[in-house]
Amino acid sequence: MSSGFALAKFCPPCGHVVDDRNFGKNDPCKTCGRECDRRRFLFEGEEQEFLTMVFECYRSKYSRPACLLLSCSLMELHLRMLILHRWRWLGIKWPSLTTTLKEKWRFKQQVDLFASLTGTSLFKLRLTKRLFSRHAALVSKRDRLAHGLTGAAWLVTKEEVRSSVELAAESFTVFAQLHHRYCSVDAPPLPEA
């Protein structure tokens, strides 16, 4: 079930995301027109695995609160991967990225890092407002669960579990659109300091 959310492919030469399920080998890109021998999946590996775990926990009566932990972790992974793709697209040297990501490991710090790479705040984009407001609403509960506060799992409501599953599923569409907008040939350049 999770693979249906993570099927977005992108054209390596131009960076545009293509969500056409029939877009395959040697098909011309609808944006740049180039034929490519291999289309790359945008969400490879860990991101799809996180979504699979969210769905599995949701199906299990006893591990539903874990959906909250996993969906927040998925959002953090999405943001980190978006920053990596943007960094690569801009052609910034790698050693500074490793150092920067070690220093800016908190979610809010990485949102600020993305803003410095694009000149746009993720909290202010119409595309991301709903997703990020839902994420913000779940973070305090996630922190209680993650730090093992007594009774934290019992405080997670059915609505919050459902919201975290929806957050995880919707995040793929939003982050595919963000990749399309900020990691492609017509993406805005690095803002001037």
Secondary structure as GFF3:
##gff-version 3
##sequence-region A 1 193
A	DSSP	three_ten_helix	2	4	.	.	.	ID=ss1
A	DSSP	beta_strand	9	10	.	.	.	ID=ss2
A	DSSP	beta_strand	17	18	.	.	.	ID=ss3
A	DSSP	beta_strand	40	41	.	.	.	ID=ss4
A	DSSP	alpha_helix	46	59	.	.	.	ID=ss5
A	DSSP	alpha_helix	66	90	.	.	.	ID=ss6
A	DSSP	alpha_helix	94	103	.	.	.	ID=ss7
A	DSSP	alpha_helix	107	118	.	.	.	ID=ss8
A	DSSP	alpha_helix	126	146	.	.	.	ID=ss9
A	DSSP	three_ten_helix	152	155	.	.	.	ID=ss10
A	DSSP	alpha_helix	158	182	.	.	.	ID=ss11
###
